[in-house]
Amino acid sequence: MKGKRNLGAKIKAYREFRQIPIEDLAVKANLEVKQLQRIEDKGVVPSLGHLIKITRALGVRIGTFLDDQGQLGPVVVKAGTKDPLPSFSTKDDSAREHLNFFSLAQDKTGRHMEPFTIEIEPSTYSDYKLSSHEGEEFIYVLEGEVEINYGKDIYHLQAGDSIYLDSVVAHNVHGYGNEKARILGVVYYPL
């Protein structure tokens, strides 16, 4: 499993290699300097939306910080293989989301999409924090039921249902009725 600190260390190393002051990156990514410092130095894992903002500000694809190694040809992930990525949290240190991401293309270099299976743990919170980022998302419910807050609308999806959405609209995906669920998610964002 990749350590949470590893993600922040990769971001910091890349930023320093490009000689970009943390203050400049914060402005370009529309984040607070304190947030970036917590990510880089303390291993706080950003929300997926914030990670996308950081990668866009640095001019790289999200896989740059999620990849372990590069493979030019196709990448096959066998059933039952679980190489979890860090759980992407909200911008708060006390995350209310319980999303466990498992990459389906972690070793593929030059990809333009990020496919994941995502385990959604039960949550007792009802004030879901919405986030947004550039790009598009495709979500297919594999098990259980999910609720998606999308702007002012709410969608209830069951196993076999799917949704394709524009990520620039503030949204949140969570289990329906405080139950566990599993989804296939594909995130695309323009570089």
C-alpha positions as CSV (number, residue, x, y, z in Angstrom):
1,M,0.0,0.0,0.0
2,K,1.2,3.4,-0.8
3,G,1.8,5.5,2.3
4,K,-0.1,8.8,2.8
5,R,3.1,10.5,3.3
6,N,4.4,9.2,-0.1
7,L,1.8,11.2,-2.0
8,G,2.7,14.5,-0.2
9,A,6.4,13.8,-0.6
10,K,5.9,13.2,-4.4
11,I,4.0,16.5,-4.7
12,K,6.7,18.4,-2.7
13,A,9.6,16.8,-4.6
14,Y,8.0,17.7,-8.0
15,R,7.1,21.2,-6.9
16,E,10.7,21.8,-5.6
17,F,12.2,20.3,-8.8
18,R,10.1,22.7,-10.9
19,Q,11.3,25.5,-8.5
20,I,7.7,26.6,-7.7
21,P,7.3,28.3,-4.3
22,I,4.5,26.8,-2.2
23,E,2.8,30.2,-2.1
24,D,2.6,30.3,-6.0
25,L,1.3,26.7,-6.1
26,A,-1.4,27.6,-3.5
27,V,-2.6,30.5,-5.6
28,K,-2.6,28.5,-8.9
29,A,-4.4,25.6,-7.2
30,N,-6.8,27.9,-5.3
31,L,-5.8,26.4,-2.0
32,E,-4.5,27.8,1.2
33,V,-0.7,27.5,1.9
34,K,-1.5,25.7,5.2
35,Q,-3.4,23.1,3.2
36,L,-0.5,22.4,0.9
37,Q,1.9,22.3,3.9
38,R,-0.2,19.7,5.6
39,I,-0.3,17.6,2.4
40,E,3.4,17.9,1.7
41,D,4.9,17.7,5.2
42,K,2.3,15.9,7.4
43,G,0.9,13.4,4.9
44,V,-2.6,14.7,5.0
45,V,-4.3,13.3,1.9
46,P,-6.2,15.9,-0.1
47,S,-9.7,15.4,-1.5
48,L,-9.7,14.1,-5.1
49,G,-10.9,17.5,-6.2
50,H,-8.0,19.2,-4.5
51,L,-5.5,16.7,-5.9
52,I,-6.8,17.4,-9.4
53,K,-6.4,21.2,-8.7
54,I,-2.8,20.6,-7.6
55,T,-1.9,18.5,-10.6
56,R,-3.5,21.0,-13.0
57,A,-1.5,23.8,-11.4
58,L,1.7,21.8,-11.8
59,G,0.7,20.9,-15.4
60,V,0.8,17.1,-14.9
61,R,-1.8,14.4,-14.9
62,I,-3.0,13.0,-11.6
63,G,-1.3,9.7,-12.3
64,T,2.1,11.4,-11.9
65,F,1.6,11.2,-8.1
66,L,-0.3,7.9,-8.0
67,D,2.0,5.8,-10.3
68,D,4.5,3.4,-8.9
69,Q,6.1,2.5,-12.2
70,G,5.3,3.0,-15.9
71,Q,4.1,0.5,-18.4
72,L,3.5,1.5,-22.0
73,G,1.3,-1.4,-23.1
74,P,-1.9,-2.5,-21.7
75,V,-2.3,-2.9,-17.9
76,V,-4.2,-5.9,-16.6
77,V,-5.5,-6.0,-13.1
78,K,-6.8,-9.4,-12.0
79,A,-9.9,-9.9,-9.9
80,G,-9.2,-9.9,-6.2
81,T,-6.0,-7.8,-6.6
82,K,-6.3,-4.9,-4.2
83,D,-3.5,-2.3,-4.1
84,P,-5.3,0.5,-2.2
85,L,-4.4,4.1,-2.7
86,P,-4.7,6.6,0.0
87,S,-8.3,7.4,0.9
88,F,-9.0,10.9,-0.4
89,S,-10.5,13.0,2.3
90,T,-12.2,16.3,2.4
91,K,-10.0,19.4,3.0
92,D,-10.6,19.0,6.8
93,D,-8.2,16.9,8.8
94,S,-11.2,15.2,10.3
95,A,-12.5,13.6,7.1
96,R,-16.2,12.7,6.9
97,E,-15.9,10.7,3.8
98,H,-14.9,7.0,3.9
99,L,-13.8,6.3,0.4
100,N,-11.2,3.6,-0.3
101,F,-9.8,3.9,-3.8
102,F,-8.3,1.0,-5.7
103,S,-6.6,2.0,-9.0
104,L,-7.3,-0.1,-12.1
105,A,-4.5,1.5,-14.1
106,Q,-1.9,2.6,-11.7
107,D,1.0,1.2,-13.8
108,K,-0.2,2.7,-17.1
109,T,1.9,5.6,-18.3
110,G,0.5,8.5,-20.3
111,R,-3.1,7.7,-19.4
112,H,-5.8,10.4,-19.6
113,M,-8.4,8.7,-17.4
114,E,-8.2,7.4,-13.8
115,P,-10.3,4.2,-13.3
116,F,-10.9,3.1,-9.8
117,T,-13.0,0.7,-7.8
118,I,-14.1,2.6,-4.7
119,E,-15.4,1.1,-1.5
120,I,-17.8,3.4,0.3
121,E,-17.9,2.9,4.0
122,P,-21.0,3.7,6.0
123,S,-21.2,7.3,7.4
124,T,-23.5,8.8,10.0
125,Y,-23.0,12.3,8.8
126,S,-25.8,14.0,6.8
127,D,-24.0,17.3,5.9
128,Y,-22.0,16.0,3.0
129,K,-19.3,18.3,1.8
130,L,-19.5,18.9,-1.9
131,S,-16.4,19.3,-4.0
132,S,-15.7,20.2,-7.6
133,H,-12.9,20.0,-10.1
134,E,-12.4,20.2,-13.8
135,G,-13.3,17.2,-15.9
136,E,-15.9,14.4,-16.0
137,E,-16.7,11.3,-14.0
138,F,-18.5,8.1,-14.8
139,I,-19.8,6.1,-11.9
140,Y,-21.2,2.5,-12.1
141,V,-22.7,1.0,-8.9
142,L,-21.3,-2.5,-8.4
143,E,-22.8,-3.3,-5.0
144,G,-25.2,-1.6,-2.6
145,E,-26.8,1.8,-3.1
146,V,-25.3,5.2,-3.4
147,E,-26.6,8.7,-3.2
148,I,-25.0,11.5,-5.3
149,N,-25.5,15.1,-4.4
150,Y,-25.0,17.0,-7.6
151,G,-25.4,20.7,-7.4
152,K,-29.0,21.1,-6.0
153,D,-30.1,17.6,-7.2
154,I,-29.9,14.3,-5.5
155,Y,-29.6,11.0,-7.3
156,H,-30.2,7.6,-5.8
157,L,-28.5,4.7,-7.6
158,Q,-28.7,1.0,-7.1
159,A,-26.4,-1.8,-8.3
160,G,-26.3,-1.8,-12.1
161,D,-27.2,1.9,-12.3
162,S,-24.7,4.5,-13.6
163,I,-24.2,8.2,-13.9
164,Y,-22.0,10.4,-16.1
165,L,-21.4,13.8,-14.7
166,D,-19.5,17.1,-15.2
167,S,-17.1,17.4,-12.3
168,V,-17.2,21.2,-12.3
169,V,-20.6,21.0,-10.6
170,A,-20.2,20.6,-6.9
171,H,-20.9,16.9,-5.9
172,N,-20.5,14.2,-3.3
173,V,-20.9,10.4,-3.6
174,H,-21.8,8.5,-0.4
175,G,-23.5,5.3,0.6
176,Y,-27.3,5.4,0.8
177,G,-29.0,4.8,4.1
178,N,-25.7,4.5,6.0
179,E,-24.9,1.3,4.2
180,K,-21.7,0.1,2.6
181,A,-21.4,0.2,-1.3
182,R,-18.9,-0.4,-4.0
183,I,-18.6,1.5,-7.3
184,L,-16.5,1.7,-10.4
185,G,-15.4,5.3,-11.0
186,V,-13.6,6.7,-14.0
187,V,-12.3,10.2,-13.7
188,Y,-11.2,12.3,-16.7
189,Y,-9.8,15.7,-16.5
190,P,-8.2,17.8,-19.3
191,L,-4.5,18.6,-18.7
